[in-house]
Amino acid sequence: MRLVFVAVAFLMFVAGSSGLARELYPGQYAQMDPTVRQWFRSQRVPGGPRKGGSCCSEADGVYAEEDIRADADGTSHYWVRFEARSRVVDWMKVPDEVVIHDPNRNGAPVVWWGANEFYNNGIPPAGAHIIIFCYAPGAGI
């Protein structure tokens, strides 16, 4: 029994320290409608190396400013700007394979992100490479 407890504690520590499971802004969605909360928790990574994995929960998704820009060949892509803890991530192209095509029940654009390195209580340093795991486009409201 003790071994199981130690193994579970270790896995929770690893998940929390990896930047994949973290509560960015505690309480930010405390008053959320339960159906919207369930929508957040049910989102899966649509493609890429983490395909099928959880985007995480409502506590891990952050509001993003959204823009749609066309490449030279006319193909349109989402671009986002958001806050990664206390650092603003300037406009960044969203990989097509991480765009969620389910209707966004939250309404506002949401990005789930991670970084290749964290310092100072989980804050990514200026040179850290930010990775978008999932992106739910805004509902146009």
N, C-alpha and C positions, 0 to 999 in steps of 0.2 A: 504494500500500500504506500509506504514512504517513497519507494522508487517511482511509482506512478506520479505522486505529488511533485517530486523533484523534476521528473521529465516534463510534466505539464508546465511547471514554473519556468523551466529552461526555454521551452518553446515559446511561451508568452514573452519572455525577455528578448529572445531572438527576433520575433515578429515585431515587437515594439521598437527595438533598436535599429531595425533594417529600414525604417522609414516607410514601410508598406502599410503598417497599421498604427496610426497615431491619431490622437484627437487634436486637431490643429487649433480650434477655437472652442474650448469647453463651453457647453451650454448654448452655442449659437443657434441650434435648432430645437431648443427645449420645448417650445410651444407649437411644434409642427403637428399638422394633421397626421393621424396614424397611417392613412393611406399613402400620403406623400413619403412618410418615413419608410414604409414598406417598399415603395418604389425605389428609393435610394438604396436600400439594402439588397434589393434583388438584381441590381445592375451587374452585368458581367462584361469583362474585357472582350470586345467584338473580334479583335484580331491581333496579329503581331506575336511576339514571343510569349506573352502572358495570356493568350487567347483562352477564354473560358474561366479565367480566374476572377475573383471578386474585385469590383472597383472599390470596395470597402463600404463604409456606411455614410450616413448624412454628416457625421462629424468630420469626415475626411475630405469631403467635397467642398470646394471654395468657389465663391462667385467669380466669374470672369467677364471682362469686357470682351465683346465678340465683334469680329469683322469678317466679311467674306471677300476674298481677293482672288483675282484671276492671274494665273501664270501667263507667260508669254504665248503659250499654245492655246490659251483660252479656257483651260481647266480651272474651275473654282475650288478653293480650299478655305477652311476655317482658319482664322488667326485669332489668338487670344492674348490678353494681358491680364495678369492676376497677381495677388499678393501671396508669396511663399513665406509664411510666417511674417517677419518684419521687413522682408525684402520684396520690392515690386519686380516682377519678371516682366520685362518689356515685351512687346509684340513677338509672338512665337507661333510658327506654323504648326497646326495640329495634324499629326499623322492621320491619313484617311482611315487606316485600319482600327483606330481607337474611337472613332465617332460612333456614338450610340444613336440608333435610328428609331428607337421607341419614342413615343411622344413624351416630352419632358413634363412630368407632373409637378415639378417645382416651379416651372415657368421661366425663371432666370437661368442664363447659361451657367453650367457647373463644370469645373475641371477637377479631376483627381490626379495628383502629381506626386513625384518623388524626386530625389536627387542622388547623385552618385556619392556625395559626402555631406555630413552634417557636423557642425560644431556649435558650441555655446547653446546648450539646451535645445538642440534640434534645428537651429537656424542654419540654412545653407550659406556658406561663404560666397562672396561676390563671384568667384571663379567656378563655383559648382555647376555641374551640368544638370539642368532640370529636365525631367522626363515626364511626359504626359501619359498616364496609364489609360484614362478614360475621359471622354468629353461628351457632355450632353448639351447640344445646342439649345439656345433660348427658344421659347415658344412664341416669340414675337409679341410679347405683351409689354 
